[in-house]
């Protein structure tokens, strides 16, 4: 339901009863007797036939409020929109709906309440008094909706300019004019568009079908011609290919026999050399792996036990069991290495004649391989020695942090050099001279920390 404007509500007020003992108290209004005014609204009281606006200064205990017989709530919004709807007849026994929007502003609430102004009613009467407006559609059909919109908008605006409406206590302006499209016209236009789309779709489908039939016939003809040419080409190629294959087979068989005879000997020699090199590389790798594993524990069971306990990988019982298994494995590796060495010597004696034929190429390859292997071994040995040294230093730090060295009155240097039988690894050749003091400083800092912990 549309809210009334500008007078939102009217309310009569009953005489205020007497208050207090024996009715001697001061009269006042209860809060629920008066309507609640929003920020854009104001109250207008009727007191003794006069109208009194309340701009936020009067309260329920004010004498004029107590004596008031009526109260009205007025909307004071600026440019409040008021919509007025009217219908004008068309030339097809139906009507166009016209919506005219006005913006209203109350400038004197007392006059509005005194006259009992209802903006919608006043504006509707104002529009209906203009008879020319209702004659604009008599010569128009639904299809002439655009012309009706233009004529109605121009007529209303001209009427408002020539004869502006005047309502006491209010300021009114024309905001806009809108002519609604009749539902019948909407449905008719929708039906026309649907029919046009269906007709266009049918034409497109028919054209597509004709095009597909034409392309299919053309493709069939082209395909038959292609197939005929292809069969001719295949037959010619087949006859030429058969002749070529016969000549090629004879030549290929002869070449294969020649190549096979020349390659058999080279393959046998290369396979023997490759097997020997792989065997030597495996033995060398196994020997290096064994030496690195042995260097980490340095042949001392105490170091291996302390290293395993410090890293937390094994407890003492598991480490002892693993050391036993490792000892068995090392023994088996040594036996296998001796057997492979003996086998290698026997094979070497048998293949000496073959090595002489390939000695020139083998010597150059062996020199490069030996040089690379020495470099790799030297690098690996230096890295293993550094890791072992760092691991033992970390081990001693861990033991000192846990208090294992508190019962021994030994200097840190003696623990590192005598107890663990360990000396710092040599500086690698690649190390820059400027970096060497930093390593020495780091080692001294570690020794100082161990010495301070031992002193505590």
Phi, psi and omega in degrees: 000135182289136180286136178299148178214140001272344180276112184286317182205152171246146178210122173283149181246127177286155177302138181289129181288165178286150183239158174080177180293132179063019179066027183265353182283172183279139180282149176201165180264145173286149182300329182280354178284335184255139177292150180276124182264132175282181184294331182260016182237159179218154179261142176234120181261147172255113184236114177054042177082356178253157182251129185237115177280145179250113179256036177094008182258337184269143178237176181299338182262359179294141185297322181290326177292321180294324182275353183293145179255340178216155174220140179232144178254120186247134178276119183257019182300144179273131180055050176289129182283137176232121182262131178239125181250130176227157180243137176238140184285147176255181180276005182241033178058034176219178189232151169261138178263127183245128176250121178245125183252128176246150172252127187238145177222126179279124179252342178217097182295332181294316179295320180298316180289320181298319181273352180062048186286132169241109189300319182297317181293316181296317182288326177295318178295323179298316181288319182291342178284350179264095187293329183300329180299324185275356177261355184291331184265359185293330181260014184244151174254174178300326182290346180266030186299323181295319177294323179296318180299314180297315182292317182294316180298316179294321182293317182293318182292322177294319179298319181291327179287319183284318183230075181293147180281143180230117178239122181302136178083358183224154173242124187236137177227152178277127182260314183188160179232134182222133175250118183284140177288126180299145181298324179298320179293322178299314180293323179295312179298322178297318179295319179297316179296320179297317179296317179298318178295320178297318179295316179296322179294320179295319178296319179294320178296319179295316179296322178295319179296317178297318180294320179295319179296316181296314180294325178295316178296318180295319179295323179297316179297315179297320180295320178298317180295319179295318180297318180298313178296322181294319179298318179297315180296321180296318180297315179296315179296324181295315179296317178293323181293322180296317178296317180296320181295320180298311179295318181294323179297315179299314181293323181292320179296321178294316179296321180296318179298318180293314181293320180299316181296322181283332183272335184301314182293317180296321180294317180298317180294317180294321179296318179298315180296320180295318178297318179296319180293320177297318178298317179295318180295319178297316179297319179296318179296316179296322179294316179295319179298318179297316181295321178295317177298320180291325181291329180297320180266348175060026178070009183247120181295328179296317178297317179298319180295315180295320179297315180295319180292320181295321179282347178074014181280325183222152167269179186295321182293315180294324180295321178297317179296318179294324178295324177296316178297320180296323178296319177296319181294320178296322178296318179294322178296320179296317179296316179297321180295318178296319180295318179293326177296318178297317179296322179296319179297320179294315179295326180295319178296323182285333186255015182297320181295321178293326180293330181296323180291331183250020189293321183299312180289324183292323182297316180297317179296319181293322179297316179295317180295319180295318180297316178295323181292319178297318178297317179295318180295318179298316179297316180295320180295318179295319179294319179295319180296319178294316179297320179295318179296314179298320180296319180291322177297316178297324178297315180295320177299317180296317179296320179293321180294328180272359175088012181289338182261004182294333183272358181244131179263068183239141174289158182296319181299323180291325177295318183287322188267321187260308185293314182268357178052057190218137175236149181300142179292155180290152178289134180294148180297331184286348184291133179288146183299326182291336182277341184298315179300329181293321178294318179297320179296319178297318179295320177296322180296322177295316179298318179299318179297316179298319181295320179294320178295322178294322179294322178296000000 
